[in-house]
Amino acid sequence: MEESTHVVKHILLAKFKDEIPQQRIEQLIRGYAALVPLVPSMKGFHWGRDVSIENLHRGFTHVFESTFESTEGIAEYVSHPAHVEFANEFLPTLEKFVVVDYKPATVNL
Amino acid sequence: MEESTHVVKHILLAKFKDEIPQQRIEQLIRGYAALVPLVPSMKGFHWGRDVSIENLHRGFTHVFESTFESTEGIAEYVSHPAHVEFANEFLPTLEKFVVVDYKPATVNL
């Protein structure tokens, strides 16, 4: 049924607390991106604000998508000191968040 | 700060109801993928099971990621009869889901 690509995507949906200023949010997003050159297993980083129109976002306002070559690479990232330091700064600014990892697969119809 | 790519990602995180059999889930995933050749604005489809280890998935078990060239393309998709028909079949099988759209941007460090 499926054909997997050789990457694992790490997706974080987040809603920042209302009191976090826009400038601080931008600083945090730069801090997230700055993990790529620090964490060898982290191969890429993209982010975006939610622009959906269906009103099914459940309050989430930001998407953060990072790319790894394996689930082991994500485990290395999670325990990497640079990530731990960033997470300790970042997570308290969030009202809510959800994290999923998946191996993007296509479907052979 | 940022550089946007020229795509919009449509991300659906889902948890199927416990009573939905695996075979039915696979059939629905094939049905989701089968929208690509039916909906002109839908440029790609990937999916995967959650394989995260941080236990921050909030119960979501599947990720569905489709690609569009614009938010207008997503609006066309949302109202396309093939999507409407599929959604009417798919959504009732879900215990919970969240949908976000975003334009993946990189950060110039």
Backbone of each chain as ProteinMPNN parsed JSONL, in Angstrom:
{"seq_chain_A": "MEESTHVVKHILLAKFKDEIPQQRIEQLIRGYAALVPLVPSMKGFHWGRDVSIENLHRGFTHVFESTFESTEGIAEYVSHPAHVEFANEFLPTLEKFVVVDYKPATVNL", "coords_chain_A": {"N_chain_A": [[0.821, -1.212, 0.0], [2.017, 1.204, 0.638], [4.768, 3.549, 0.383], [7.587, 4.442, 1.929], [9.318, 7.477, 2.604], [12.74, 8.395, 3.239], [12.934, 9.893, 5.574], [12.191, 11.336, 8.763], [9.629, 13.218, 10.014], [9.22, 15.785, 12.357], [6.766, 17.194, 14.046], [5.49, 20.052, 15.496], [2.715, 21.481, 16.861], [1.56, 24.556, 18.016], [0.299, 26.897, 20.435], [0.943, 30.096, 21.406], [1.142, 31.684, 24.627], [-1.141, 34.318, 25.425], [0.063, 36.603, 26.482], [2.631, 36.708, 25.518], [4.887, 38.664, 23.785], [4.952, 39.672, 20.314], [7.528, 40.147, 19.341], [9.093, 38.617, 21.037], [8.166, 36.107, 20.351], [9.142, 35.911, 17.733], [11.854, 35.921, 18.277], [12.083, 33.492, 19.626], [11.412, 31.722, 17.59], [13.575, 32.098, 15.881], [15.487, 31.085, 17.621], [14.727, 28.415, 17.678], [15.184, 27.642, 15.028], [17.918, 27.986, 15.055], [18.852, 25.719, 16.208], [19.443, 23.877, 14.257], [22.159, 24.067, 13.099], [23.418, 23.29, 15.425], [22.607, 20.81, 16.366], [23.498, 17.791, 15.274], [21.865, 15.716, 14.153], [19.605, 16.978, 13.271], [18.127, 17.893, 10.406], [16.738, 19.816, 9.016], [14.562, 22.717, 9.106], [11.419, 24.162, 9.205], [8.791, 26.56, 9.475], [5.55, 27.96, 10.172], [2.783, 30.239, 10.36], [-0.557, 29.381, 11.309], [-2.816, 29.284, 8.682], [-5.271, 28.388, 8.113], [-8.656, 27.886, 6.951], [-10.799, 26.451, 7.697], [-11.523, 26.411, 10.299], [-10.774, 24.406, 12.114], [-8.631, 24.271, 13.679], [-8.357, 24.149, 16.359], [-7.389, 26.099, 18.029], [-4.628, 26.162, 17.783], [-1.833, 27.985, 16.603], [0.632, 28.1, 15.381], [2.94, 26.235, 13.365], [5.621, 24.012, 13.563], [8.121, 22.408, 11.884], [10.407, 19.947, 11.759], [13.151, 18.073, 10.37], [14.458, 14.807, 10.225], [16.768, 12.023, 9.896], [16.15, 9.622, 10.951], [14.327, 7.857, 13.544], [16.009, 7.484, 15.67], [17.667, 9.654, 15.343], [15.924, 11.676, 16.119], [15.652, 11.04, 18.819], [18.255, 11.607, 19.64], [18.251, 14.357, 19.229], [16.218, 15.16, 21.031], [17.442, 14.711, 23.499], [19.668, 16.285, 23.321], [21.888, 18.738, 24.619], [21.622, 21.427, 23.655], [19.038, 21.454, 22.618], [17.578, 20.811, 24.938], [18.087, 23.039, 26.52], [16.93, 25.042, 24.917], [14.252, 24.132, 24.834], [13.498, 24.429, 27.483], [13.271, 27.123, 27.623], [11.457, 27.731, 25.686], [9.049, 26.13, 25.894], [7.627, 27.006, 28.249], [6.439, 29.326, 27.263], [4.276, 28.613, 25.872], [0.79, 28.118, 25.489], [-0.525, 25.83, 24.782], [0.414, 22.715, 23.247], [1.288, 20.208, 20.812], [3.027, 17.3, 19.884], [4.091, 15.358, 17.214], [5.653, 12.647, 15.493], [6.497, 11.413, 12.281], [6.927, 9.123, 9.53], [6.936, 10.175, 6.418], [4.828, 8.761, 4.095], [3.972, 7.637, 0.827], [1.092, 6.668, -1.127], [0.534, 3.88, -3.057], [-1.603, 3.868, -5.54]], "CA_chain_A": [[0.0, 0.0, 0.0], [2.711, 2.461, 0.888], [6.189, 3.656, 0.107], [8.068, 5.459, 2.862], [10.519, 8.231, 2.3], [13.772, 8.092, 4.231], [13.046, 10.94, 6.571], [11.169, 11.38, 9.806], [9.219, 14.594, 10.291], [8.898, 16.084, 13.76], [5.807, 18.291, 13.907], [4.996, 20.671, 16.734], [1.666, 22.504, 16.758], [1.645, 25.342, 19.246], [-0.355, 28.184, 20.648], [1.666, 30.879, 22.402], [0.323, 32.388, 25.61], [-1.547, 35.635, 24.922], [0.921, 37.682, 26.965], [3.975, 36.671, 24.915], [4.909, 39.668, 22.709], [5.327, 39.205, 18.979], [8.986, 40.198, 19.212], [9.612, 37.453, 21.772], [7.84, 34.928, 19.534], [10.096, 35.862, 16.622], [13.149, 35.539, 18.859], [12.02, 32.056, 19.917], [11.439, 30.988, 16.319], [14.99, 32.104, 15.468], [16.19, 30.152, 18.512], [14.377, 27.044, 17.237], [15.938, 27.423, 13.778], [19.351, 27.968, 15.362], [19.239, 24.372, 16.643], [19.876, 23.05, 13.115], [23.617, 23.913, 13.069], [23.937, 22.815, 16.717], [22.221, 19.411, 16.604], [23.866, 17.122, 14.012], [20.823, 14.87, 13.557], [18.481, 17.82, 12.804], [18.541, 18.171, 9.027], [16.03, 20.942, 8.416], [13.549, 23.355, 9.95], [10.47, 25.095, 8.602], [7.714, 26.935, 10.388], [4.562, 28.854, 9.581], [1.56, 30.532, 11.12], [-1.74, 28.718, 10.773], [-3.606, 30.123, 7.765], [-6.397, 27.561, 7.688], [-9.943, 28.566, 6.842], [-11.888, 25.534, 8.056], [-11.773, 26.547, 11.74], [-10.575, 23.115, 12.784], [-7.25, 24.351, 14.196], [-8.444, 23.925, 17.812], [-6.65, 27.137, 18.74], [-3.198, 26.173, 17.45], [-1.544, 29.141, 15.748], [1.939, 27.966, 14.728], [3.424, 24.895, 13.04], [7.076, 23.889, 13.468], [8.364, 21.135, 11.216], [11.829, 19.671, 11.577], [13.396, 16.865, 9.586], [15.524, 13.932, 10.719], [16.948, 10.868, 9.02], [15.711, 8.408, 11.647], [13.773, 8.098, 14.878], [17.171, 7.606, 16.567], [18.093, 11.051, 15.23], [15.024, 12.493, 16.95], [16.021, 10.776, 20.214], [19.487, 12.381, 19.886], [17.811, 15.751, 19.306], [15.45, 15.399, 22.26], [18.33, 14.732, 24.667], [20.83, 17.152, 23.07], [21.872, 19.884, 25.548], [21.125, 22.659, 23.023], [17.574, 21.325, 22.569], [17.049, 20.856, 26.308], [18.148, 24.445, 26.941], [15.917, 25.784, 24.162], [12.911, 23.691, 25.247], [13.221, 25.016, 28.801], [12.954, 28.527, 27.395], [10.354, 27.814, 24.72], [7.791, 25.482, 26.294], [6.813, 27.812, 29.179], [5.752, 30.424, 26.573], [3.155, 28.035, 25.12], [-0.446, 27.788, 26.205], [-0.71, 24.405, 24.533], [1.181, 22.207, 22.115], [1.234, 18.77, 20.551], [4.197, 16.888, 19.096], [4.029, 14.042, 16.578], [6.712, 12.312, 14.537], [6.004, 10.417, 11.319], [7.709, 8.866, 8.325], [5.972, 10.466, 5.345], [4.681, 7.678, 3.128], [3.015, 7.844, -0.252], [0.206, 5.523, -1.32], [0.479, 3.388, -4.435], [-3.031, 3.661, -5.827]], "C_chain_A": [[0.853, 1.259, 0.0], [4.178, 2.394, 0.508], [6.71, 4.788, 0.993], [9.271, 6.199, 2.289], [11.525, 7.962, 3.429], [14.013, 9.263, 5.176], [11.982, 10.712, 7.636], [10.891, 12.849, 10.078], [8.788, 14.702, 11.752], [8.042, 17.352, 13.719], [5.353, 18.762, 15.286], [3.929, 21.688, 16.36], [1.638, 23.241, 18.082], [0.693, 26.52, 19.235], [0.437, 28.906, 21.732], [0.675, 31.48, 23.398], [0.049, 33.802, 25.115], [-0.578, 36.743, 25.331], [2.317, 37.68, 26.352], [4.014, 37.658, 23.746], [5.41, 39.064, 21.397], [6.848, 39.145, 18.804], [9.645, 38.995, 19.903], [9.346, 36.166, 20.98], [8.844, 34.795, 18.394], [11.483, 35.436, 17.095], [13.184, 34.022, 19.129], [12.071, 31.234, 18.634], [12.865, 30.966, 15.761], [15.818, 31.139, 16.323], [15.953, 28.7, 18.125], [15.194, 26.712, 15.983], [17.436, 27.283, 14.049], [19.818, 26.621, 15.906], [19.829, 23.551, 15.499], [21.403, 22.941, 13.048], [24.213, 23.364, 14.368], [23.703, 21.321, 16.947], [22.448, 18.623, 15.309], [22.741, 16.332, 13.353], [19.652, 15.667, 12.992], [18.839, 18.368, 11.425], [17.809, 19.348, 8.39], [14.967, 21.466, 9.348], [12.711, 24.309, 9.106], [9.408, 25.421, 9.638], [6.717, 27.787, 9.61], [3.427, 29.111, 10.547], [0.401, 29.753, 10.508], [-2.519, 29.699, 9.91], [-4.863, 29.382, 7.322], [-7.71, 28.326, 7.779], [-11.101, 27.704, 7.344], [-12.304, 25.646, 9.517], [-11.778, 25.202, 12.457], [-9.199, 23.073, 13.434], [-7.185, 24.181, 15.704], [-7.582, 24.926, 18.591], [-5.158, 27.166, 18.456], [-2.928, 27.272, 16.411], [-0.237, 29.012, 14.964], [2.258, 26.489, 14.49], [4.943, 24.952, 12.926], [7.382, 22.481, 12.975], [9.864, 20.95, 11.083], [12.017, 18.276, 11.021], [14.599, 16.114, 10.134], [15.649, 12.754, 9.756], [16.452, 9.567, 9.653], [15.06, 8.796, 12.97], [14.911, 8.197, 15.908], [17.693, 9.043, 16.535], [17.22, 11.982, 16.052], [15.352, 12.289, 18.426], [17.291, 11.553, 20.578], [19.153, 13.867, 20.081], [17.141, 16.044, 20.642], [16.38, 15.534, 23.462], [19.542, 15.64, 24.482], [20.767, 18.388, 23.985], [21.33, 21.176, 24.927], [19.607, 22.635, 22.926], [16.964, 21.45, 23.961], [17.007, 22.305, 26.792], [17.064, 25.264, 26.238], [14.505, 25.42, 24.631], [12.524, 24.3, 26.595], [12.832, 26.485, 28.705], [11.631, 28.649, 26.618], [9.03, 27.311, 25.294], [6.983, 26.311, 27.294], [6.08, 28.983, 28.516], [4.497, 29.931, 25.846], [1.962, 27.787, 26.032], [-0.771, 26.317, 26.014], [0.111, 23.995, 23.326], [0.976, 20.707, 22.0], [2.421, 18.447, 19.648], [3.948, 15.498, 18.521], [5.215, 13.885, 15.643], [6.135, 11.3, 13.557], [6.954, 10.307, 10.139], [6.777, 9.077, 7.149], [5.976, 9.347, 4.299], [3.706, 8.108, 2.039], [2.155, 6.581, -0.361], [0.242, 5.146, -2.791], [-0.955, 3.03, -4.761], [-3.241, 2.535, -6.842]], "O_chain_A": [[0.458, 2.274, -0.574], [4.746, 1.316, 0.336], [6.324, 5.945, 0.828], [10.112, 5.63, 1.594], [11.178, 7.368, 4.449], [15.151, 9.576, 5.527], [11.008, 9.989, 7.426], [11.808, 13.627, 10.341], [8.097, 13.838, 12.292], [8.53, 18.436, 13.399], [4.898, 17.976, 16.118], [4.2, 22.642, 15.632], [1.685, 22.623, 19.146], [0.335, 27.059, 18.188], [0.588, 28.395, 22.842], [-0.477, 31.75, 23.06], [0.896, 34.415, 24.466], [-0.415, 37.719, 24.599], [3.112, 38.574, 26.644], [3.243, 37.503, 22.798], [6.171, 38.097, 21.376], [7.38, 38.215, 18.199], [10.625, 38.438, 19.408], [10.18, 35.261, 20.941], [9.339, 33.702, 18.119], [12.189, 34.693, 16.413], [14.195, 33.364, 18.886], [12.698, 30.175, 18.594], [13.314, 29.948, 15.234], [16.723, 30.468, 15.826], [16.848, 27.862, 18.226], [15.81, 25.65, 15.888], [18.134, 26.546, 13.351], [21.017, 26.389, 16.056], [20.619, 22.636, 15.732], [21.917, 21.827, 12.947], [25.391, 23.011, 14.404], [24.484, 20.653, 17.624], [21.684, 18.766, 14.355], [22.664, 16.279, 12.125], [18.794, 15.105, 12.311], [19.737, 19.198, 11.289], [18.218, 19.827, 7.333], [14.518, 20.77, 10.26], [13.243, 25.153, 8.386], [9.164, 24.646, 10.562], [7.017, 28.273, 8.52], [3.147, 28.305, 11.435], [0.394, 29.498, 9.304], [-2.844, 30.804, 10.344], [-5.451, 29.702, 6.288], [-7.86, 29.266, 8.559], [-12.242, 28.163, 7.411], [-13.303, 25.06, 9.934], [-12.647, 24.905, 13.277], [-8.661, 22.001, 13.71], [-6.099, 24.08, 16.274], [-7.106, 24.622, 19.685], [-4.482, 28.114, 18.855], [-3.697, 27.455, 15.467], [-0.024, 29.736, 13.991], [1.905, 25.619, 15.286], [5.488, 25.84, 12.269], [6.956, 21.492, 13.572], [10.525, 21.709, 10.374], [11.159, 17.407, 11.177], [15.624, 16.71, 10.465], [14.777, 12.512, 8.922], [16.346, 8.541, 8.981], [15.222, 9.917, 13.452], [14.786, 8.912, 16.902], [18.109, 9.584, 17.559], [17.707, 12.961, 16.617], [15.335, 13.243, 19.203], [17.399, 12.093, 21.679], [19.692, 14.535, 20.964], [17.448, 17.037, 21.303], [16.148, 16.364, 24.341], [20.364, 15.757, 25.39], [19.713, 19.013, 24.11], [20.648, 21.942, 25.607], [18.953, 23.659, 23.123], [15.947, 22.121, 24.138], [16.026, 22.745, 27.392], [16.373, 26.069, 26.862], [13.661, 26.299, 24.804], [11.364, 24.645, 26.819], [12.157, 27.024, 29.582], [10.818, 29.539, 26.865], [8.007, 27.989, 25.19], [5.756, 26.325, 27.204], [5.194, 29.577, 29.131], [3.748, 30.725, 25.275], [2.093, 27.322, 27.164], [-1.225, 25.639, 26.935], [0.46, 24.825, 22.486], [0.555, 20.035, 22.942], [2.773, 19.225, 18.761], [3.63, 14.566, 19.26], [5.716, 14.856, 15.077], [5.367, 10.424, 13.953], [7.676, 11.244, 9.796], [5.907, 8.243, 6.9], [7.008, 9.04, 3.703], [2.748, 8.839, 2.29], [2.464, 5.554, 0.244], [0.01, 5.982, -3.664], [-1.464, 2.005, -4.308], [-4.379, 2.228, -7.196]]}, "seq_chain_B": "MEESTHVVKHILLAKFKDEIPQQRIEQLIRGYAALVPLVPSMKGFHWGRDVSIENLHRGFTHVFESTFESTEGIAEYVSHPAHVEFANEFLPTLEKFVVVDYKPATVNL", "coords_chain_B": {"N_chain_B": [[13.478, 38.172, 8.411], [12.502, 35.718, 7.539], [11.986, 33.269, 4.928], [9.707, 32.323, 2.638], [8.499, 29.268, 1.279], [6.953, 28.261, -1.814], [4.604, 26.855, -1.334], [1.67, 25.565, 0.273], [1.071, 23.817, 3.163], [-1.169, 21.36, 4.26], [-2.181, 20.095, 7.134], [-3.33, 17.33, 8.859], [-3.951, 16.048, 11.944], [-4.859, 13.058, 13.482], [-6.947, 10.873, 15.432], [-8.135, 7.697, 15.194], [-11.332, 6.25, 15.917], [-11.591, 3.707, 18.44], [-12.995, 1.466, 17.658], [-12.745, 1.213, 14.937], [-11.729, -0.883, 12.383], [-8.418, -2.029, 11.451], [-8.177, -2.613, 8.732], [-10.173, -1.086, 7.611], [-9.198, 1.44, 8.209], [-6.931, 1.485, 6.57], [-8.168, 1.408, 4.092], [-9.458, 3.881, 4.139], [-7.259, 5.587, 4.173], [-6.203, 5.071, 1.658], [-8.334, 6.093, 0.221], [-8.119, 8.796, 0.857], [-5.664, 9.434, -0.317], [-6.424, 8.995, -2.923], [-7.7, 11.277, -3.613], [-5.917, 13.008, -4.771], [-5.52, 12.705, -7.67], [-8.082, 13.532, -8.319], [-8.687, 16.083, -7.402], [-7.757, 19.026, -8.65], [-6.201, 21.094, -7.448], [-4.794, 19.889, -5.454], [-1.677, 18.894, -4.738], [-0.038, 16.96, -3.699], [0.348, 14.131, -1.46], [1.056, 12.788, 1.659], [1.404, 10.481, 4.356], [1.54, 9.227, 7.725], [2.026, 7.035, 10.53], [2.001, 8.052, 13.96], [5.141, 8.098, 15.453], [6.366, 9.051, 17.636], [8.41, 9.609, 20.575], [8.275, 11.133, 22.786], [5.96, 11.312, 24.157], [4.075, 13.37, 23.831], [2.012, 13.507, 22.147], [-0.641, 13.718, 22.591], [-2.568, 11.797, 22.176], [-3.049, 11.649, 19.448], [-2.713, 9.681, 16.534], [-2.184, 9.438, 13.831], [-0.802, 11.144, 11.001], [-1.626, 13.296, 8.38], [-0.618, 14.741, 5.465], [-1.013, 17.142, 3.123], [-0.35, 18.862, 0.033], [-0.451, 22.076, -1.379], [-0.635, 24.77, -3.802], [-1.411, 27.229, -3.038], [-3.406, 29.171, -0.685], [-5.872, 29.576, -1.762], [-6.076, 27.35, -3.355], [-6.414, 25.416, -1.396], [-8.917, 26.151, -0.452], [-10.426, 25.547, -2.726], [-10.106, 22.786, -2.718], [-11.344, 22.107, -0.259], [-14.005, 22.619, -0.805], [-14.471, 20.969, -2.931], [-16.385, 18.494, -4.616], [-15.465, 15.783, -4.511], [-13.812, 15.799, -2.292], [-15.611, 16.587, -0.303], [-17.352, 14.409, -0.29], [-15.562, 12.389, 0.492], [-14.754, 13.367, 3.01], [-17.12, 13.203, 4.447], [-17.279, 10.525, 4.8], [-14.946, 9.898, 6.096], [-14.462, 11.584, 8.396], [-16.391, 10.844, 10.417], [-15.2, 8.528, 11.394], [-13.266, 9.246, 13.094], [-11.967, 9.848, 16.332], [-10.873, 12.135, 17.331], [-9.538, 15.154, 15.882], [-7.355, 17.534, 14.298], [-6.821, 20.341, 12.252], [-4.473, 22.132, 10.46], [-3.144, 24.718, 8.386], [-0.224, 25.808, 6.68], [2.38, 27.958, 5.456], [5.35, 26.786, 4.668], [8.2, 28.163, 6.047], [11.606, 29.187, 5.951], [14.267, 30.167, 8.186], [16.372, 32.885, 8.099], [19.334, 32.855, 9.508]], "CA_chain_B": [[13.666, 36.989, 9.243], [12.047, 34.456, 6.991], [11.853, 33.098, 3.491], [8.643, 31.341, 2.469], [8.45, 28.469, 0.075], [5.732, 28.569, -2.565], [3.579, 25.844, -1.135], [0.937, 25.598, 1.534], [0.876, 22.46, 3.671], [-2.439, 21.12, 4.947], [-1.816, 19.017, 8.055], [-4.413, 16.785, 9.679], [-3.606, 15.052, 12.966], [-6.098, 12.331, 13.754], [-7.026, 9.612, 16.171], [-9.316, 6.932, 14.798], [-12.088, 5.612, 16.998], [-11.045, 2.387, 18.764], [-13.728, 0.36, 17.022], [-12.512, 1.182, 13.484], [-10.737, -1.93, 12.121], [-7.213, -1.632, 10.725], [-8.45, -2.734, 7.297], [-10.985, 0.085, 7.253], [-8.295, 2.586, 8.265], [-6.101, 1.45, 5.355], [-9.066, 1.767, 2.992], [-9.68, 5.331, 4.215], [-6.012, 6.264, 3.789], [-6.167, 4.984, 0.189], [-9.349, 7.037, -0.264], [-7.555, 10.146, 1.027], [-4.651, 9.584, -1.373], [-7.099, 8.98, -4.223], [-8.183, 12.625, -3.928], [-4.912, 13.778, -5.531], [-5.868, 12.81, -9.099], [-9.444, 14.041, -8.505], [-8.774, 17.497, -7.022], [-6.622, 19.618, -9.367], [-5.332, 21.953, -6.638], [-4.075, 19.053, -4.469], [-0.468, 18.55, -5.498], [0.683, 15.826, -3.13], [-0.209, 13.56, -0.233], [1.85, 11.859, 2.45], [0.81, 10.185, 5.65], [2.342, 8.335, 8.554], [1.611, 6.823, 11.93], [2.853, 8.725, 14.936], [6.201, 7.246, 16.006], [7.094, 9.9, 18.582], [8.834, 8.96, 21.816], [8.242, 12.097, 23.88], [4.64, 11.237, 24.786], [3.423, 14.678, 23.75], [1.146, 13.405, 20.961], [-2.019, 13.999, 23.042], [-3.482, 10.771, 21.694], [-3.106, 11.571, 17.982], [-2.0, 8.48, 16.083], [-1.888, 9.506, 12.404], [-0.564, 12.455, 10.393], [-1.913, 13.369, 6.947], [0.002, 15.99, 5.002], [-1.21, 17.358, 1.688], [0.381, 20.022, -0.454], [-1.178, 22.939, -2.313], [0.201, 25.886, -4.254], [-1.932, 28.485, -2.483], [-4.555, 28.994, 0.211], [-7.037, 29.448, -2.648], [-6.102, 25.933, -3.75], [-6.996, 24.65, -0.283], [-10.356, 26.455, -0.456], [-11.006, 24.731, -3.81], [-10.1, 21.402, -2.219], [-12.326, 21.951, 0.819], [-15.363, 22.614, -1.35], [-14.567, 20.054, -4.077], [-17.312, 17.389, -4.309], [-14.766, 14.545, -4.155], [-13.371, 15.971, -0.906], [-16.799, 16.603, 0.566], [-17.816, 13.022, -0.181], [-14.595, 11.649, 1.301], [-14.78, 13.868, 4.392], [-18.333, 12.685, 5.093], [-17.026, 9.12, 5.118], [-13.724, 9.81, 6.908], [-14.498, 12.282, 9.686], [-17.096, 10.106, 11.469], [-14.389, 7.426, 11.931], [-12.229, 9.836, 13.947], [-12.33, 10.233, 17.7], [-10.533, 13.553, 17.377], [-8.63, 15.585, 14.821], [-7.05, 18.955, 14.222], [-6.357, 20.681, 10.9], [-3.805, 23.425, 10.295], [-2.497, 24.991, 7.102], [0.873, 26.76, 6.873], [3.35, 28.143, 4.379], [6.636, 26.475, 5.321], [9.202, 29.216, 5.884], [12.894, 28.96, 6.601], [14.725, 31.332, 8.937], [17.732, 33.323, 7.785], [19.994, 33.092, 10.808]], "C_chain_B": [[13.411, 35.693, 8.476], [12.014, 34.46, 5.467], [10.833, 31.981, 3.271], [8.84, 30.536, 1.196], [7.112, 28.75, -0.614], [4.718, 27.435, -2.497], [2.843, 26.152, 0.167], [0.702, 24.146, 1.937], [-0.417, 22.418, 4.473], [-2.203, 19.889, 5.82], [-3.043, 18.618, 8.875], [-3.807, 15.787, 10.656], [-4.901, 14.372, 13.379], [-5.878, 11.188, 14.723], [-8.296, 8.915, 15.722], [-10.031, 6.401, 16.042], [-11.585, 4.181, 17.188], [-11.726, 1.265, 17.98], [-13.491, 0.288, 15.503], [-11.42, 0.152, 13.18], [-9.57, -1.411, 11.274], [-7.448, -1.628, 9.199], [-9.248, -1.527, 6.791], [-10.115, 1.35, 7.253], [-7.446, 2.639, 6.989], [-6.908, 1.852, 4.129], [-9.291, 3.287, 2.958], [-8.419, 6.093, 3.796], [-5.856, 6.213, 2.265], [-7.169, 5.967, -0.418], [-8.867, 8.48, -0.185], [-6.549, 10.412, -0.101], [-5.293, 9.678, -2.756], [-7.702, 10.33, -4.576], [-7.195, 13.383, -4.822], [-5.252, 13.848, -7.023], [-7.259, 13.392, -9.365], [-9.555, 15.546, -8.276], [-7.552, 18.22, -7.603], [-5.671, 20.431, -8.486], [-4.505, 21.166, -5.625], [-2.863, 18.431, -5.157], [0.305, 17.372, -4.923], [0.053, 15.37, -1.835], [0.793, 12.601, 0.39], [1.12, 11.615, 3.764], [1.791, 9.333, 6.453], [1.702, 8.157, 9.912], [2.529, 7.613, 12.842], [3.87, 7.725, 15.488], [6.991, 8.016, 17.072], [7.352, 9.188, 19.902], [8.684, 9.886, 23.028], [6.931, 12.072, 24.669], [3.975, 12.619, 24.895], [2.432, 14.705, 22.591], [-0.319, 13.642, 21.283], [-3.034, 13.01, 22.465], [-3.597, 10.677, 20.183], [-2.217, 10.423, 17.496], [-1.588, 8.536, 14.613], [-1.696, 10.971, 11.974], [-0.847, 12.341, 8.897], [-1.474, 14.738, 6.456], [-0.259, 16.134, 3.511], [-0.681, 18.726, 1.308], [-0.438, 20.758, -1.502], [-0.253, 24.072, -2.744], [-0.245, 27.219, -3.658], [-3.055, 28.178, -1.505], [-5.845, 28.908, -0.614], [-7.195, 27.991, -3.098], [-6.697, 25.065, -2.645], [-8.502, 24.901, -0.209], [-11.066, 25.651, -1.552], [-11.146, 23.277, -3.38], [-11.226, 21.189, -1.214], [-13.738, 21.839, 0.247], [-15.537, 21.656, -2.531], [-15.466, 18.86, -3.724], [-16.615, 16.093, -3.9], [-14.268, 14.617, -2.71], [-14.549, 15.918, 0.056], [-17.297, 15.177, 0.794], [-16.879, 12.21, 0.712], [-14.672, 12.065, 2.773], [-15.992, 13.326, 5.145], [-18.183, 11.222, 5.512], [-15.932, 9.01, 6.195], [-13.925, 10.377, 8.319], [-15.269, 11.52, 10.764], [-16.296, 8.941, 12.047], [-13.339, 7.928, 12.922], [-12.778, 10.159, 15.331], [-11.999, 11.702, 17.903], [-9.582, 13.883, 16.255], [-8.43, 17.089, 14.919], [-6.471, 19.211, 12.832], [-5.699, 22.055, 10.93], [-3.213, 23.502, 8.893], [-1.356, 25.972, 7.366], [1.76, 26.805, 5.646], [4.732, 27.921, 4.981], [7.676, 27.552, 4.99], [10.499, 28.773, 6.546], [13.259, 30.254, 7.338], [16.154, 31.653, 8.507], [18.438, 33.705, 9.081], [21.034, 34.193, 10.687]], "O_chain_B": [[14.052, 34.678, 8.749], [12.014, 35.508, 4.821], [11.059, 30.837, 3.665], [9.288, 31.055, 0.173], [6.243, 29.408, -0.042], [4.063, 27.106, -3.486], [3.326, 26.889, 1.027], [0.196, 23.347, 1.149], [-0.715, 23.319, 5.257], [-2.045, 18.779, 5.312], [-3.699, 19.455, 9.496], [-3.215, 14.791, 10.241], [-5.917, 15.031, 13.599], [-4.791, 10.62, 14.823], [-9.393, 9.458, 15.846], [-9.411, 6.141, 17.073], [-11.201, 3.519, 16.224], [-11.11, 0.244, 17.677], [-14.001, -0.625, 14.853], [-10.297, 0.292, 13.664], [-9.723, -0.478, 10.486], [-6.971, -0.745, 8.486], [-9.018, -1.024, 5.691], [-10.279, 2.222, 6.4], [-7.264, 3.705, 6.401], [-6.409, 2.542, 3.24], [-9.31, 3.897, 1.889], [-8.51, 7.129, 3.137], [-5.429, 7.191, 1.651], [-6.893, 6.595, -1.44], [-9.171, 9.291, -1.06], [-6.576, 11.459, -0.747], [-4.775, 10.352, -3.647], [-8.166, 10.527, -5.699], [-7.59, 14.295, -5.548], [-5.272, 14.94, -7.591], [-7.585, 13.712, -10.508], [-10.402, 16.211, -8.872], [-6.438, 18.049, -7.107], [-4.467, 20.46, -8.742], [-3.603, 21.726, -5.001], [-2.991, 17.57, -6.028], [1.202, 16.839, -5.576], [-0.681, 16.116, -1.188], [1.313, 11.709, -0.281], [0.325, 12.438, 4.216], [2.752, 8.791, 5.907], [0.943, 9.004, 10.382], [3.701, 7.819, 12.527], [3.502, 6.638, 15.936], [8.135, 7.677, 17.373], [6.612, 8.286, 20.296], [8.935, 9.474, 24.161], [6.805, 12.72, 25.708], [3.396, 12.97, 25.922], [2.055, 15.772, 22.108], [-1.149, 13.757, 20.381], [-4.206, 13.34, 22.288], [-4.183, 9.722, 19.673], [-1.109, 10.227, 17.995], [-0.731, 7.762, 14.188], [-2.328, 11.887, 12.499], [-0.377, 11.418, 8.232], [-1.909, 15.766, 6.975], [0.227, 15.328, 2.718], [-0.577, 19.628, 2.14], [-1.036, 20.151, -2.39], [0.786, 24.304, -2.126], [0.465, 28.219, -3.764], [-3.593, 27.071, -1.49], [-6.798, 28.244, -0.209], [-8.309, 27.477, -3.205], [-7.401, 24.094, -2.922], [-9.275, 23.982, 0.063], [-12.165, 25.137, -1.341], [-12.159, 22.627, -3.638], [-11.972, 20.213, -1.303], [-14.562, 21.07, 0.743], [-16.636, 21.544, -3.075], [-15.323, 18.279, -2.648], [-17.114, 15.374, -3.034], [-14.297, 13.62, -1.99], [-14.479, 15.276, 1.104], [-17.621, 14.789, 1.917], [-17.324, 11.447, 1.57], [-14.656, 11.219, 3.668], [-15.906, 13.025, 6.335], [-18.847, 10.744, 6.431], [-15.987, 8.152, 7.076], [-13.597, 9.725, 9.31], [-14.856, 11.537, 11.924], [-16.67, 8.408, 13.091], [-12.611, 7.134, 13.518], [-13.889, 10.667, 15.481], [-12.741, 12.43, 18.562], [-8.897, 13.005, 15.731], [-9.218, 17.808, 15.533], [-5.72, 18.391, 12.304], [-6.305, 23.028, 11.378], [-2.835, 22.492, 8.299], [-1.502, 26.875, 8.189], [1.879, 25.832, 4.901], [5.233, 28.77, 5.72], [7.985, 27.813, 3.828], [10.492, 28.079, 7.563], [12.636, 31.296, 7.134], [17.033, 30.792, 8.549], [18.164, 34.751, 9.669], [21.691, 34.534, 11.67]]}, "name": "protein", "num_of_chains": 2, "seq": "MEESTHVVKHILLAKFKDEIPQQRIEQLIRGYAALVPLVPSMKGFHWGRDVSIENLHRGFTHVFESTFESTEGIAEYVSHPAHVEFANEFLPTLEKFVVVDYKPATVNLMEESTHVVKHILLAKFKDEIPQQRIEQLIRGYAALVPLVPSMKGFHWGRDVSIENLHRGFTHVFESTFESTEGIAEYVSHPAHVEFANEFLPTLEKFVVVDYKPATVNL"}
